[in-house]
Amino acid sequence: MTIDLSLLPDGGVSWLDASGSHSDIVLSTRIRLARNVDGYAFTSRAREGERLRVLAQVREAAATSASLAGAFLFRLDELQSQDRLLLHERHLVSKELAGLDANHPVKAGSAVFLGDGLGVMINEEDHLRLQSLRSGFALAEAYERAAALDRELGGRVPYAYHPEFGFLTACPTNTGTGMRASVLIHLPGLVLTKEIQRVLTGLQQMGLTYRGLYGEGSEVVGNFFQISNQTTLGRSEDELIDQLVHVVRRVIEKEEEARRVLQRDAGYIIEDKLWRAYGTLRFARSLTFEEAMNYLSGVRLAVGLKLITGLSVYTLNKLLVFSQPAHLSYVEGRTLTESEAAQARARYVRDALASEAGSNG
Amino acid sequence: MICDSCKERDAVVHLTQIVDNAVSQLHLCEKCAAEKGVETSVGLPQHPLGQFLAEVQQQVAVPAAEAGRCTFCGASMKDFRAAGRLGCPRCYTTFEGSLRELLRRVHGHSRHVGRTYDAPAPEHREQDTIRGELRERLRRAIESEQFELAAELRDRIRVLGE
């Protein structure tokens, strides 16, 4: 089976469209709910028959779910690794479920339902990982959609639930609400003013945590941080979300303040640096992924500061996803070596920027 | 898992045998199982399971939980410490004391205060789904030598009809 991403509503990347609030700073918002089906071992200990039963039960429940109307099911266990990587690069499946780690190949029964801004990973670390993804800063809305889907599926599939411990998960760090609420936020101002460490330490003191662009275990690249709740037990979903909203608002204010300081105290140095980033992306003939990410971070800041106009945040968001290896191979229609990918990336970025040639503001 | 008899096809029938008071497992593919006269539609031998299990039970002494293993999935706290993952929902009851302490350390609390949940009533679920689920649980019960539970599951499957 070869993947056809046109089957997905908006290719599964409507969360990139920069339509949400504060979208120049907050890329996207995600709610993840971990659930398990009662009566079976958790995925890592489940036998193949159990994983396939879980998949069958979720499929049956999904068929009657209004939230998943029009959603498409991808059986990861039937896809080539290149296609699984493609879904991972779009933030639609985790690395673990996609079986991208050589030591943990894809397991029978691994699948994902993808609908418009909603998804369900099946047989990940937990039997179900419900995901709701929104553009910009929209925690309450994202939670509403995830909760509606959760009610629909939980009304058909019996979840593992304990009156004292709440929703039971394979890892006790997710037990209780099973909820991880996160925002993907761009903080170049705080990084450049060297305020970032203080902000990150503050987050941890408030029971929050941060990760890189691709979640757990991923590095921070291009000044993108995923901020999320750390605890899942002893607080309600609403309390956890309210706290995150409150803290992220403060972080946004701090970032805006840092940007003002930069412009005031180092105006021409910053301006020069950001235009050089734009120039490199506009004309380079070879770009590594890291380089592309770092220069894109600069250009995104320049757009936020209105130094560059006529370039949409949506275009920049798309470049983040589409300049990754599996996407470049997909566009080129063949597997690329590292240097071929670097050249294809530079070409792709050049074309995208040329078609929207930014102008000096 | 490969068939113990032909060593070629996947085993789909898992038999528990008792020879000289020792419990052993036999895994067979559909074809070999049929040749040995085993009914494959429910993956179990045809002779009355209740009586068969009653005999076994007297011979299997220590209950799994007391040996520090989950009665459903067979995982121990040692397995959990090695993998960082629990084996199944039942582990939360089996290791309740240790887990309550661990949850308190991780989250600062051990009591859920978020959304509550009631599982759907069985009459609202598809018979086929329930049957499939019970069969999987029966296989696991036999594998983990919980023969009383296996007998009960077998009866429930019988009530639902084949």
Interface residues (C-beta under 8 A of the other chain):
Chain A: N36 D38 G39 Y40 A41 F42 S44 R45 R47 G49 E50 R53 A56 Q57 E60 E125 A147 G154 G155 R156 V157 P158 Y159 A160 Y161 H162 P163 E164 F165 G166 F167 L168 A170 C171 P172 T173 T175 G176 T177 M179 G207 T231 T232 L233 G234 R235 S236 E237
Chain B: F72 C73 A75 A83 G84 R85 L86 G87 C88 P89 Y92 T93 L99 R100 L102 L103 V106 H107 G108 H109 S110 R111 H112 V113 G114 R115 Y117 A119 P120 H124 R125 E126 T129 G132 E133 E136 R137 R139 R140
